[in-house]
């Protein structure tokens, strides 16, 4: 009888181990909120982002890979102001206790909608060239908030680069040098300019 219970216990245990390792292959849509934990060294995630706002165009491409249980990200940026910028591959550290991460952002965007607003495709996430997840934002303020969130995450990774640094407003007003003051046009001058054309 004792041998029977040991046999049943070993059978159940080995079945659980098998199902945990073999049945749980990475699925982009299902596992987006835990991708850095669940992806393997055979997985590559490419994120194409359209972060264009109004007349300014900005596109980013993130390549996310895993090696020796560490997740890496490599970022390429293309925008109107800086042109093409490629940053080197760096470690991306996922912290479950901190909501400032890609997992939280992508998971929330997956379920995100705003009624009475047109969706704009902002992220196309591709896993191993077969699974694709499209994520949307809704309206101008929405993409501004998402862009700010992404900049904070990437500033943690590329802390020594200037691209993702927040703009700092000076505490005291910046005064123009006297030479620049002479070149500035006052509002009254502008009005006179248009009056002359009447």
PLY file of the C-alpha trace (Angstrom):
ply
format ascii 1.0
element vertex 198
property float x
property float y
property float z
element edge 197
property int vertex1
property int vertex2
end_header
0.00 0.00 0.00
2.83 2.40 0.88
4.48 1.71 -2.49
1.20 2.58 -4.24
1.04 6.04 -2.58
4.69 6.69 -3.44
4.02 5.71 -7.07
0.97 8.04 -7.23
2.93 10.92 -5.66
5.87 10.50 -8.07
3.49 10.30 -11.06
1.66 13.48 -10.08
4.90 15.36 -9.32
6.52 14.46 -12.61
3.32 15.39 -14.45
3.31 18.83 -12.80
6.96 19.43 -13.66
6.35 18.36 -17.26
3.32 20.64 -17.65
5.15 23.63 -16.16
8.11 23.31 -18.49
6.54 22.06 -21.72
2.94 23.30 -21.86
3.81 26.90 -21.07
5.41 28.19 -24.25
5.59 31.96 -24.50
2.49 33.55 -26.03
2.80 37.26 -26.79
-0.84 38.24 -26.30
-1.38 36.16 -23.17
2.00 36.81 -21.55
2.68 40.46 -22.42
2.51 41.52 -18.77
5.27 39.00 -17.87
7.27 38.85 -21.09
10.68 39.44 -19.51
10.12 36.59 -17.06
8.65 34.09 -19.53
10.64 34.68 -22.71
13.61 32.41 -23.40
16.90 32.89 -25.23
15.12 31.69 -28.38
12.61 34.56 -28.24
12.99 37.97 -29.85
10.43 40.72 -29.39
10.46 43.72 -31.72
8.40 46.77 -30.79
7.65 49.32 -33.52
6.36 52.53 -31.94
4.74 55.50 -33.63
5.08 58.33 -31.12
4.32 61.11 -33.59
2.38 64.04 -32.16
0.74 66.76 -34.27
3.26 67.71 -36.97
6.29 66.13 -35.31
7.13 62.62 -36.45
8.90 60.16 -34.15
9.30 56.43 -34.60
11.15 53.97 -32.41
12.17 50.35 -32.81
13.03 48.31 -29.71
14.61 44.88 -30.05
14.20 42.84 -26.85
16.20 39.64 -26.35
17.24 37.40 -23.48
20.61 35.86 -22.66
21.78 34.15 -19.46
18.49 35.08 -17.72
19.03 38.78 -18.46
16.73 40.76 -20.74
18.33 43.22 -23.15
16.89 46.08 -25.16
18.37 47.89 -28.13
16.68 51.12 -29.25
16.63 52.86 -32.63
14.99 56.28 -32.96
13.95 58.21 -36.05
12.50 61.67 -35.57
12.26 65.06 -37.24
14.75 66.79 -34.95
17.56 64.31 -34.31
17.27 62.13 -37.41
18.37 58.52 -36.86
19.80 57.62 -33.46
20.87 54.07 -32.53
21.58 53.19 -28.92
23.60 50.16 -27.89
22.08 47.04 -26.35
21.57 47.40 -22.59
20.10 45.36 -19.77
16.41 45.93 -19.06
15.64 45.09 -15.44
12.04 44.24 -14.68
10.95 44.95 -11.12
7.52 43.54 -10.20
7.12 46.05 -7.38
7.64 49.05 -9.69
4.89 49.90 -12.18
7.33 51.90 -14.32
8.07 49.13 -16.83
7.13 47.97 -20.32
5.11 45.02 -19.01
2.69 47.29 -17.14
2.42 49.74 -20.04
1.74 47.12 -22.72
-0.69 45.18 -20.52
-2.70 48.32 -19.74
-2.73 49.43 -23.38
-3.95 45.98 -24.39
-7.22 46.61 -22.51
-7.29 50.39 -22.98
-10.08 52.28 -24.76
-11.54 55.77 -24.49
-15.13 56.11 -25.68
-15.84 58.65 -28.44
-12.17 58.86 -29.47
-10.62 57.46 -32.63
-7.98 54.80 -31.99
-4.49 55.41 -33.38
-2.16 52.47 -33.90
0.91 53.28 -31.80
2.64 49.96 -31.13
3.10 46.86 -33.23
4.78 44.20 -31.11
6.10 41.18 -32.98
7.33 37.97 -31.36
9.62 35.70 -33.36
8.12 37.04 -36.61
4.87 35.13 -36.04
2.78 36.60 -33.21
1.70 40.24 -33.45
0.04 42.47 -30.88
-1.27 45.90 -31.91
-1.79 48.53 -29.22
-3.62 51.83 -29.60
-3.93 55.25 -28.00
-6.96 57.53 -28.13
-6.45 61.23 -28.72
-3.65 63.73 -28.20
-3.48 63.70 -24.39
-3.42 59.91 -24.37
-0.35 59.67 -26.63
1.37 62.45 -24.66
0.87 60.49 -21.42
2.09 57.25 -23.03
5.13 59.01 -24.54
6.00 60.47 -21.15
5.73 57.03 -19.53
8.00 55.48 -22.18
10.54 58.28 -21.79
10.71 57.63 -18.03
11.30 53.90 -18.57
13.95 54.45 -21.23
15.63 57.17 -19.17
16.24 54.52 -16.50
17.95 52.33 -19.10
19.79 55.02 -21.07
20.38 57.35 -18.12
23.61 58.73 -19.62
21.99 59.71 -22.93
20.22 63.02 -23.42
17.34 61.87 -25.63
15.03 60.65 -22.86
15.97 63.25 -20.26
13.05 65.40 -19.13
13.08 69.05 -20.08
14.08 71.20 -17.15
12.52 74.64 -16.94
14.91 77.22 -15.48
13.88 78.65 -12.11
14.63 82.19 -13.19
13.64 83.68 -16.51
16.34 83.68 -19.12
17.17 87.20 -20.24
18.10 87.92 -23.80
21.40 89.61 -24.53
21.14 93.21 -25.74
22.02 92.19 -29.30
19.05 89.79 -29.42
16.70 92.43 -28.01
17.42 94.67 -30.96
16.43 91.88 -33.35
13.12 91.06 -31.66
9.88 92.42 -33.06
7.35 93.76 -30.62
3.63 93.08 -30.93
2.98 96.72 -31.92
5.52 96.36 -34.72
3.69 93.28 -35.99
0.37 95.10 -35.99
1.89 97.97 -37.96
3.35 95.49 -40.41
-0.10 94.11 -41.19
-1.74 97.55 -41.22
0.63 98.64 -43.97
-0.72 95.87 -46.19
-4.33 97.05 -45.89
0 1
1 2
2 3
3 4
4 5
5 6
6 7
7 8
8 9
9 10
10 11
11 12
12 13
13 14
14 15
15 16
16 17
17 18
18 19
19 20
20 21
21 22
22 23
23 24
24 25
25 26
26 27
27 28
28 29
29 30
30 31
31 32
32 33
33 34
34 35
35 36
36 37
37 38
38 39
39 40
40 41
41 42
42 43
43 44
44 45
45 46
46 47
47 48
48 49
49 50
50 51
51 52
52 53
53 54
54 55
55 56
56 57
57 58
58 59
59 60
60 61
61 62
62 63
63 64
64 65
65 66
66 67
67 68
68 69
69 70
70 71
71 72
72 73
73 74
74 75
75 76
76 77
77 78
78 79
79 80
80 81
81 82
82 83
83 84
84 85
85 86
86 87
87 88
88 89
89 90
90 91
91 92
92 93
93 94
94 95
95 96
96 97
97 98
98 99
99 100
100 101
101 102
102 103
103 104
104 105
105 106
106 107
107 108
108 109
109 110
110 111
111 112
112 113
113 114
114 115
115 116
116 117
117 118
118 119
119 120
120 121
121 122
122 123
123 124
124 125
125 126
126 127
127 128
128 129
129 130
130 131
131 132
132 133
133 134
134 135
135 136
136 137
137 138
138 139
139 140
140 141
141 142
142 143
143 144
144 145
145 146
146 147
147 148
148 149
149 150
150 151
151 152
152 153
153 154
154 155
155 156
156 157
157 158
158 159
159 160
160 161
161 162
162 163
163 164
164 165
165 166
166 167
167 168
168 169
169 170
170 171
171 172
172 173
173 174
174 175
175 176
176 177
177 178
178 179
179 180
180 181
181 182
182 183
183 184
184 185
185 186
186 187
187 188
188 189
189 190
190 191
191 192
192 193
193 194
194 195
195 196
196 197
